[in-house]
């Protein structure tokens, strides 16, 4: 609702000439002082930019902390607790689920919401396909300490990768699997470290591209970084992509675009009818089958 400032003054005290009113282009401050536009607008712009930077640092993350989640499923999975320490001193928690007689292990880097207890179905499908799983909770998620950030997630993935190397696995036995936001983390790690293969579910080119599909122009100012497209060409391992053709969060075209940039050998599996959060369920038995087939290429 606009406010009639003239109504606050008696009629005989209201200014009648433009030179006695507030300066043209000045910013009204709510008092008798007026700030010239060339001073006021830069302050306003700086304030708005500062708010956008704060939003950008928090926007991608929706962690669920312990005890919320499905922690009672740990025993049913036969998951072992794993404690990790990052290079910057953050204590992380992960689950290790071993697949009988499997030589491969999958480092699973989940999406931006929930925690590792919300990934029970992928764990079961991956182990059934023939790979053990190290399911990591990033900093700020589940029982892990700290607060999430892009650089922090990269350090978390490094800590989990190092754990596997220090516990009997070679780099050529480690599969890096990312889901949604985790695909950018997996691509970053695979671009810097040797691995057996890379699996990407609902992958995207960059955070800015995703944000632009939701809120053009303004979106990329709020959610930036996670630039997978500039890194994926450095990967020297086979890649398997899964993407739902009804994904309402990360459009299929972004997954396709990243796939086109990726080096060979590579495979793209489009899941008919799958959205962003039901890819594994909608894929049904084909998810496990395609994983098993992919593992065969790695051994």
C-alpha positions as CSV (number, residue, x, y, z in Angstrom):
1,X,0.0,0.0,0.0
2,X,1.4,3.4,-1.0
3,X,1.6,6.3,1.6
4,X,0.4,9.9,0.9
5,X,3.3,11.9,2.4
6,X,1.6,15.2,1.5
7,X,-1.3,14.4,3.8
8,X,1.1,14.5,6.8
9,X,1.6,18.3,6.4
10,X,-0.9,21.2,6.9
11,X,-2.0,22.7,3.6
12,X,-0.2,26.0,4.1
13,X,3.1,24.3,4.8
14,X,3.1,22.1,1.7
15,X,5.8,23.1,-0.8
16,X,4.5,24.7,-4.0
17,X,7.7,24.8,-6.1
18,X,9.8,21.9,-7.2
19,X,13.0,23.5,-5.9
20,X,11.7,23.3,-2.3
21,X,10.8,19.6,-2.5
22,X,13.2,16.7,-1.9
23,X,16.0,16.6,-4.6
24,X,15.1,14.8,-7.8
25,X,16.6,11.3,-7.7
26,X,17.1,11.3,-4.0
27,X,16.2,8.3,-1.8
28,X,13.7,9.0,1.0
29,X,15.1,7.6,4.3
30,X,12.0,8.0,6.5
31,X,13.4,11.1,8.2
32,X,14.2,14.7,7.2
33,X,17.5,13.5,5.6
34,X,17.6,12.6,2.0
35,X,20.3,10.5,0.5
36,X,21.5,11.3,-3.1
37,X,20.7,8.5,-5.6
38,X,24.4,8.0,-6.4
39,X,25.1,7.1,-2.8
40,X,21.8,5.4,-1.9
41,X,21.4,3.0,-4.8
42,X,24.9,1.5,-4.5
43,X,24.1,0.8,-0.8
44,X,20.8,-0.8,-1.7
45,X,22.4,-2.9,-4.5
46,X,25.2,-4.0,-2.2
47,X,22.7,-5.1,0.4
48,X,20.7,-7.1,-2.1
49,X,23.9,-8.8,-3.4
50,X,24.8,-9.7,0.1
51,X,21.4,-11.3,0.7
52,X,21.8,-13.3,-2.5
53,X,25.2,-14.6,-1.5
54,X,23.7,-15.8,1.8
55,X,20.9,-17.5,0.0
56,X,23.3,-19.0,-2.5
57,X,25.3,-20.6,0.3
58,X,22.2,-22.2,1.9
59,X,19.7,-22.8,-1.0
60,X,20.9,-26.2,-2.3
61,X,20.9,-28.0,1.1
62,X,18.0,-29.7,2.9
63,X,19.7,-31.9,5.5
64,X,17.8,-34.1,8.0
65,X,19.7,-34.6,11.2
66,X,19.6,-37.6,13.5
67,X,17.4,-38.9,15.1
68,X,15.0,-38.0,12.2
69,X,15.1,-40.7,9.5
70,X,14.9,-44.5,9.3
71,X,17.8,-45.5,11.5
72,X,16.1,-48.7,12.6
73,X,16.8,-50.1,9.1
74,X,20.5,-50.2,9.6
75,X,20.4,-53.6,11.2
76,X,18.1,-55.0,8.5
77,X,20.6,-53.9,5.9
78,X,23.5,-55.3,7.9
79,X,25.2,-51.9,7.6
80,X,28.4,-51.2,9.5
81,X,28.9,-47.8,11.1
82,X,31.9,-46.0,9.6
83,X,33.5,-42.9,11.1
84,X,35.4,-40.5,8.8
85,X,37.6,-37.5,9.4
86,X,37.9,-34.9,6.7
87,X,41.1,-32.9,5.9
88,X,39.5,-29.9,7.6
89,X,38.7,-31.8,10.8
90,X,35.0,-32.5,10.3
91,X,33.7,-35.9,11.7
92,X,31.4,-37.7,9.2
93,X,29.3,-40.8,9.5
94,X,28.7,-43.4,6.8
95,X,27.2,-46.9,6.4
96,X,29.2,-49.7,4.8
97,X,27.0,-52.6,3.4
98,X,29.0,-55.5,2.0
99,X,27.8,-57.6,-0.9
100,X,28.8,-61.2,-0.7
101,X,31.8,-62.1,-2.8
102,X,31.8,-58.6,-4.5
103,X,35.2,-57.2,-5.5
104,X,33.7,-53.8,-6.4
105,X,32.6,-51.1,-3.9
106,X,30.3,-48.2,-4.7
107,X,30.9,-44.8,-3.0
108,X,27.4,-43.4,-3.0
109,X,27.1,-39.6,-2.9
110,X,23.4,-38.8,-2.3
111,X,21.3,-35.8,-3.2
112,X,20.7,-32.5,-1.3
113,X,17.9,-33.6,0.9
114,X,17.3,-36.1,3.8
115,X,20.2,-38.4,5.0
116,X,21.6,-41.8,4.2
117,X,18.6,-43.6,5.9
118,X,16.4,-42.4,3.0
119,X,18.6,-44.4,0.5
120,X,17.8,-47.9,1.6
121,X,16.3,-48.9,-1.8
122,X,19.4,-47.9,-3.8
123,X,21.6,-49.7,-1.3
124,X,19.6,-52.9,-1.8
125,X,19.6,-52.6,-5.6
126,X,23.4,-51.9,-5.8
127,X,24.4,-54.8,-3.5
128,X,22.0,-57.1,-5.4
129,X,23.7,-56.0,-8.7
130,X,27.1,-57.1,-7.3
131,X,28.8,-54.2,-5.5
132,X,29.3,-53.3,-1.9
133,X,28.2,-49.8,-0.9
134,X,29.8,-47.1,1.3
135,X,26.8,-44.6,1.8
136,X,28.1,-41.3,3.0
137,X,26.3,-38.6,4.9
138,X,27.8,-35.2,4.1
139,X,28.7,-32.7,6.7
140,X,25.5,-31.4,8.4
141,X,23.5,-34.5,7.4
142,X,22.4,-37.4,9.6
143,X,25.0,-37.9,12.3
144,X,27.7,-36.0,10.6
145,X,29.1,-32.8,12.1
146,X,29.4,-29.4,10.5
147,X,27.4,-27.5,7.9
148,X,27.2,-28.2,4.1
149,X,28.9,-26.2,1.4
150,X,30.1,-27.0,-2.1
151,X,33.8,-27.2,-1.1
152,X,32.9,-29.1,2.0
153,X,31.0,-31.8,0.1
154,X,34.1,-32.2,-2.2
155,X,36.3,-32.7,0.9
156,X,33.7,-35.2,2.4
157,X,33.9,-37.3,-0.8
158,X,37.7,-37.2,-0.6
159,X,37.6,-38.5,2.9
160,X,35.3,-41.4,2.0
161,X,37.4,-42.3,-1.1
162,X,40.6,-42.3,1.1
163,X,38.9,-44.5,3.6
164,X,38.2,-47.2,0.9
165,X,41.8,-47.0,-0.2
166,X,43.0,-47.5,3.3
167,X,40.7,-50.5,3.9
168,X,41.7,-52.9,1.2
169,X,40.2,-51.5,-2.0
170,X,42.3,-50.3,-4.9
171,X,41.2,-47.3,-7.1
172,X,40.2,-49.7,-9.9
173,X,37.6,-51.4,-7.5
174,X,35.9,-48.1,-6.6
175,X,32.7,-47.0,-8.4
176,X,31.6,-43.4,-7.8
177,X,27.9,-43.0,-7.9
178,X,26.1,-39.7,-7.5
179,X,22.4,-38.9,-7.1
180,X,21.1,-35.5,-8.1
181,X,23.3,-32.9,-6.4
182,X,25.7,-35.8,-5.6
183,X,26.3,-36.3,-9.4
184,X,28.3,-33.0,-9.3
185,X,30.3,-34.3,-6.3
186,X,30.9,-37.6,-8.1
187,X,32.1,-35.9,-11.2
188,X,34.4,-33.6,-9.3
189,X,36.0,-36.6,-7.5
190,X,36.3,-38.7,-10.6
191,X,37.9,-35.8,-12.5
192,X,40.7,-35.8,-9.9
193,X,41.0,-39.4,-8.8
194,X,41.2,-42.8,-10.5
195,X,38.2,-45.0,-10.2
196,X,36.6,-48.1,-11.9
197,X,33.5,-46.3,-13.2
198,X,31.0,-43.6,-12.6
199,X,27.2,-43.8,-12.2
200,X,25.1,-40.6,-12.4
201,X,21.4,-40.5,-11.5
202,X,19.6,-37.3,-12.5
203,X,22.8,-35.5,-13.5
204,X,23.0,-31.8,-14.5
205,X,25.5,-29.5,-16.2
206,X,25.8,-26.9,-13.4
207,X,23.9,-25.4,-10.5
208,X,23.2,-22.3,-12.4
209,X,21.6,-24.2,-15.3
210,X,19.3,-26.0,-12.9
211,X,18.4,-22.8,-11.1
212,X,17.7,-21.1,-14.5
213,X,15.0,-23.7,-15.4
214,X,13.2,-22.9,-12.1
215,X,13.7,-19.1,-11.9
216,X,15.3,-17.6,-15.0
217,X,17.8,-14.8,-14.6
218,X,17.4,-14.6,-10.8
219,X,17.8,-18.3,-10.1
220,X,21.5,-18.5,-11.2
221,X,22.3,-15.7,-8.8
222,X,20.9,-17.7,-5.9
223,X,22.2,-21.2,-6.8
224,X,25.6,-21.3,-8.5
225,X,28.6,-23.6,-8.6
226,X,28.6,-27.4,-8.9
227,X,29.9,-27.1,-12.5
228,X,30.0,-30.7,-13.7
229,X,30.2,-29.8,-17.3
230,X,33.6,-28.2,-17.1
231,X,35.1,-31.2,-15.3
232,X,33.5,-34.3,-16.8
233,X,35.9,-34.5,-19.8
234,X,38.7,-35.2,-17.4
235,X,37.2,-38.5,-16.3
236,X,39.1,-41.6,-17.4
237,X,36.5,-44.3,-16.6
238,X,33.3,-45.7,-18.1
239,X,30.1,-43.7,-17.3
240,X,26.5,-44.8,-16.8
241,X,23.7,-42.2,-16.7
242,X,20.1,-42.8,-15.4
243,X,17.5,-40.1,-15.9
244,X,13.7,-40.0,-15.7
245,X,11.9,-38.4,-18.6
246,X,9.4,-36.8,-16.2
247,X,12.0,-35.3,-13.9
248,X,10.4,-32.1,-12.6
249,X,13.5,-30.8,-10.8
250,X,16.4,-31.5,-13.2
251,X,15.1,-31.6,-16.8
252,X,16.1,-34.5,-18.9
253,X,17.9,-32.1,-21.3
254,X,20.4,-31.2,-18.7
255,X,21.3,-34.8,-18.2
256,X,21.6,-35.3,-21.9
257,X,23.8,-32.2,-22.3
258,X,26.2,-33.5,-19.7
259,X,26.2,-36.9,-21.3
260,X,27.1,-35.4,-24.7
261,X,30.1,-33.7,-23.1
262,X,31.3,-36.9,-21.3
263,X,34.1,-39.0,-22.7
264,X,33.5,-42.6,-24.0
265,X,32.7,-45.3,-23.1
266,X,29.4,-44.1,-21.8
267,X,25.7,-45.2,-21.7
268,X,22.5,-43.3,-21.1
269,X,19.4,-45.0,-19.7
270,X,16.2,-43.0,-19.9
271,X,13.6,-44.2,-17.4
272,X,10.0,-43.7,-18.9
273,X,7.6,-42.1,-16.4
274,X,10.2,-41.5,-13.7
275,X,10.3,-38.2,-11.9
276,X,13.1,-36.8,-9.7
277,X,12.4,-38.7,-6.5
278,X,11.1,-42.1,-7.8
279,X,13.7,-43.1,-10.4
280,X,14.8,-46.3,-8.8
281,X,11.2,-47.4,-8.0
282,X,9.9,-46.6,-11.5
283,X,12.9,-48.3,-13.2
284,X,12.0,-51.5,-11.4
285,X,14.2,-54.5,-12.2
286,X,15.9,-52.7,-15.1
287,X,17.8,-50.5,-12.6
288,X,19.6,-53.5,-11.1
289,X,20.0,-55.2,-14.5
290,X,21.7,-52.2,-16.0
291,X,24.0,-51.8,-13.0
292,X,25.0,-55.5,-13.2
293,X,25.7,-55.1,-16.9
294,X,27.8,-52.0,-16.2
295,X,29.8,-53.8,-13.5
296,X,30.6,-56.5,-16.1
297,X,32.3,-53.9,-18.2
298,X,34.6,-52.9,-15.3
299,X,36.0,-56.3,-14.5
